Amino acid sequence: MGRFYGEVGYSVGAVETKPGVWTQSGIVERKYYGKEKRLGKDVEVADKVNDDFTVGNLLSILADPYALNNFSKILYVRWQNEVWKVTKVDVKRPRLELRLGGVYHGPTAPTPESP
């Protein structure tokens, strides 16, 4: 399998905008090294025009103390020029294993503007 270097997005909080409605108030990204442990794809057939495409990939990252303390706040991973939802996190110190699902459509960390 291949190597991985990319950003992992964390939620840094949620705010109740209406009664019972919570929205992300901030996202932070951190860069990690790791390995691609499992590569694959799934297509979920649904009663829609287009089927849902998901990857069942497993990335194993070398976790720093921030990742180990905030693994429950991981939202997405930037991998292969796309932003993917993290559907499951397994803690296997000193690593975190991240299971990727479908394309992530939520808020992401602001990117630095190019001149």
C-alpha positions as CSV (number, residue, x, y, z in Angstrom):
1,M,0.0,0.0,0.0
2,G,1.0,3.6,-0.4
3,R,2.0,6.4,1.9
4,F,-0.2,9.2,3.0
5,Y,0.5,12.9,3.8
6,G,-2.5,15.2,4.2
7,E,-4.8,17.3,6.3
8,V,-7.3,16.0,8.8
9,G,-10.2,18.4,9.7
10,Y,-11.4,18.7,13.3
11,S,-14.5,20.4,14.6
12,V,-13.6,22.9,17.3
13,G,-17.1,23.5,18.4
14,A,-20.8,23.7,17.6
15,V,-23.3,26.5,18.3
16,E,-27.1,26.1,18.7
17,T,-28.4,28.5,16.1
18,K,-32.1,27.6,16.7
19,P,-33.7,25.4,19.3
20,G,-32.4,21.9,18.5
21,V,-30.3,23.0,15.4
22,W,-26.6,22.9,15.8
23,T,-24.0,24.2,13.3
24,Q,-20.2,24.0,13.2
25,S,-18.6,27.1,14.6
26,G,-15.1,26.4,13.5
27,I,-12.9,23.8,11.7
28,V,-9.2,23.4,12.2
29,E,-6.9,21.3,9.9
30,R,-3.7,19.5,10.9
31,K,-1.2,17.7,8.7
32,Y,-0.2,14.0,9.3
33,Y,1.9,11.3,7.8
34,G,0.6,7.8,7.5
35,K,-0.1,4.7,5.4
36,E,-2.9,3.6,3.2
37,K,-3.9,0.3,4.7
38,R,-7.0,-0.6,2.7
39,L,-8.1,0.7,-0.7
40,G,-11.5,0.0,-2.2
41,K,-14.8,1.5,-3.3
42,D,-18.4,0.9,-2.7
43,V,-21.5,2.0,-4.6
44,E,-24.7,2.2,-2.6
45,V,-27.7,1.7,-4.8
46,A,-30.6,3.9,-3.9
47,D,-33.9,5.2,-5.3
48,K,-32.2,8.2,-6.7
49,V,-30.9,9.3,-10.1
50,N,-27.3,8.8,-9.1
51,D,-26.0,6.1,-6.8
52,D,-23.9,7.1,-3.7
53,F,-20.2,6.5,-4.2
54,T,-18.1,5.8,-1.2
55,V,-14.6,4.6,-0.6
56,G,-14.0,2.0,2.1
57,N,-10.4,3.1,2.5
58,L,-8.5,2.8,5.7
59,L,-5.7,5.4,6.5
60,S,-3.4,4.9,9.4
61,I,-1.9,8.1,10.7
62,L,0.9,8.7,13.1
63,A,-1.0,10.6,15.8
64,D,0.3,13.5,17.9
65,P,-1.1,14.4,21.3
66,Y,-3.7,16.7,19.7
67,A,-5.0,13.8,17.5
68,L,-5.1,11.4,20.4
69,N,-7.0,13.9,22.6
70,N,-9.5,15.0,19.9
71,F,-10.1,11.9,17.8
72,S,-13.8,12.2,18.4
73,K,-13.9,15.6,16.7
74,I,-12.4,14.4,13.4
75,L,-14.7,15.2,10.5
76,Y,-12.8,14.7,7.2
77,V,-9.5,13.9,5.5
78,R,-8.1,15.6,2.4
79,W,-6.9,12.7,0.3
80,Q,-6.4,12.2,-3.5
81,N,-7.5,15.8,-4.3
82,E,-10.8,15.4,-2.6
83,V,-12.3,15.9,0.9
84,W,-13.7,12.6,2.4
85,K,-15.9,12.0,5.4
86,V,-14.3,10.0,8.2
87,T,-16.9,7.5,9.3
88,K,-14.9,5.6,11.9
89,V,-11.8,6.2,14.0
90,D,-9.9,3.4,15.8
91,V,-7.3,4.3,18.4
92,K,-4.2,2.0,18.1
93,R,-1.5,4.0,19.8
94,P,0.6,5.6,18.5
95,R,-1.6,5.6,15.5
96,L,-5.2,6.4,14.6
97,E,-6.9,4.3,11.9
98,L,-9.4,6.4,9.9
99,R,-12.1,4.8,7.8
100,L,-13.2,7.0,4.9
101,G,-16.8,7.1,3.6
102,G,-18.3,9.4,1.0
103,V,-17.4,12.8,-0.2
104,Y,-17.5,15.4,2.6
105,H,-19.9,18.3,1.8
106,G,-19.7,20.2,5.1
107,P,-17.7,23.2,6.2
108,T,-13.9,23.0,5.9
109,A,-11.1,25.1,7.4
110,P,-10.4,28.4,5.6
111,T,-7.6,28.1,3.0
112,P,-5.0,30.8,2.8
113,E,-5.8,33.2,-0.1
114,S,-3.3,33.2,-2.9
115,P,-2.0,36.7,-4.0
